């Protein structure tokens, strides 16, 4: 099951990077969110707050904390573009 998850994740990332139509929709000018602002605090929290201090447990805690704040770059991008249609706004609202 993990192999299916990894393969599908890899194929989605590959598709987003290589497919011409999808690649054209990326707006580099508005996507300037500094991801380390989210990644570093999540990593520090994972190192400090976990059940057992093992690599696997720390990485699991890191993934949980990072998943909780993963919507922030999308919210910042929507705020900067000011082009929010009804469906996109509802989708992001229900994700958060």
PLY file of the C-alpha trace (Angstrom):
ply
format ascii 1.0
element vertex 96
property float x
property float y
property float z
element edge 95
property int vertex1
property int vertex2
end_header
0.00 0.00 0.00
2.86 2.37 0.76
4.34 1.69 -2.66
1.06 2.70 -4.29
1.00 5.89 -2.21
4.61 6.73 -3.08
4.11 5.95 -6.76
0.96 8.05 -7.00
2.62 10.95 -5.15
5.62 10.80 -7.46
3.41 10.68 -10.55
1.37 13.69 -9.40
4.51 15.75 -8.79
5.95 14.65 -12.14
2.70 15.57 -13.89
2.65 19.02 -12.29
6.27 19.70 -13.28
6.29 18.27 -16.82
2.82 18.60 -18.33
2.61 21.72 -20.53
-0.93 22.78 -19.66
-0.49 22.35 -15.92
2.96 23.96 -15.94
1.56 27.08 -17.66
-0.84 27.73 -14.77
2.01 28.23 -12.28
2.47 31.93 -11.44
6.03 32.45 -10.27
5.54 36.15 -9.51
2.84 35.58 -6.90
4.23 32.36 -5.44
6.89 33.86 -3.19
5.96 32.22 0.10
9.05 31.34 2.14
8.40 27.71 3.04
11.09 27.54 5.69
8.88 29.83 7.81
6.57 26.83 8.21
9.02 23.94 7.96
11.49 25.04 10.64
8.94 25.64 13.43
7.26 22.33 12.61
10.61 20.56 12.82
11.42 22.23 16.14
8.01 21.28 17.52
8.52 17.71 16.36
11.88 17.57 18.11
10.42 18.97 21.34
6.94 17.45 21.45
6.73 13.74 20.66
5.95 10.53 22.48
9.35 8.84 22.12
12.50 10.44 20.83
13.08 8.10 17.92
13.64 9.06 14.30
10.36 7.52 13.20
8.35 9.22 15.94
9.94 12.62 15.30
9.28 12.35 11.56
5.68 11.31 12.22
5.16 14.30 14.53
6.83 16.56 11.95
4.46 15.35 9.23
1.42 15.93 11.46
2.51 19.47 12.37
3.39 20.28 8.77
0.06 18.97 7.52
-1.72 21.30 9.94
-0.14 24.39 8.34
0.14 23.16 4.74
-2.77 25.32 3.57
-1.04 28.62 4.48
0.92 29.01 1.20
-2.31 28.55 -0.76
-4.09 31.13 1.39
-1.26 33.63 0.90
-1.31 33.05 -2.86
-5.07 33.57 -3.03
-4.76 36.75 -0.97
-2.03 38.16 -3.24
-3.81 37.44 -6.51
-7.20 38.69 -5.30
-8.73 36.44 -7.95
-10.83 34.05 -5.91
-13.77 32.40 -7.61
-16.55 30.89 -5.56
-15.50 27.25 -5.94
-11.85 27.92 -5.03
-12.82 29.94 -1.97
-15.14 27.23 -0.70
-12.55 24.51 -1.36
-9.85 26.32 0.61
-12.32 27.16 3.39
-13.30 23.52 3.83
-9.66 22.39 3.74
-8.81 24.71 6.62
0 1
1 2
2 3
3 4
4 5
5 6
6 7
7 8
8 9
9 10
10 11
11 12
12 13
13 14
14 15
15 16
16 17
17 18
18 19
19 20
20 21
21 22
22 23
23 24
24 25
25 26
26 27
27 28
28 29
29 30
30 31
31 32
32 33
33 34
34 35
35 36
36 37
37 38
38 39
39 40
40 41
41 42
42 43
43 44
44 45
45 46
46 47
47 48
48 49
49 50
50 51
51 52
52 53
53 54
54 55
55 56
56 57
57 58
58 59
59 60
60 61
61 62
62 63
63 64
64 65
65 66
66 67
67 68
68 69
69 70
70 71
71 72
72 73
73 74
74 75
75 76
76 77
77 78
78 79
79 80
80 81
81 82
82 83
83 84
84 85
85 86
86 87
87 88
88 89
89 90
90 91
91 92
92 93
93 94
94 95
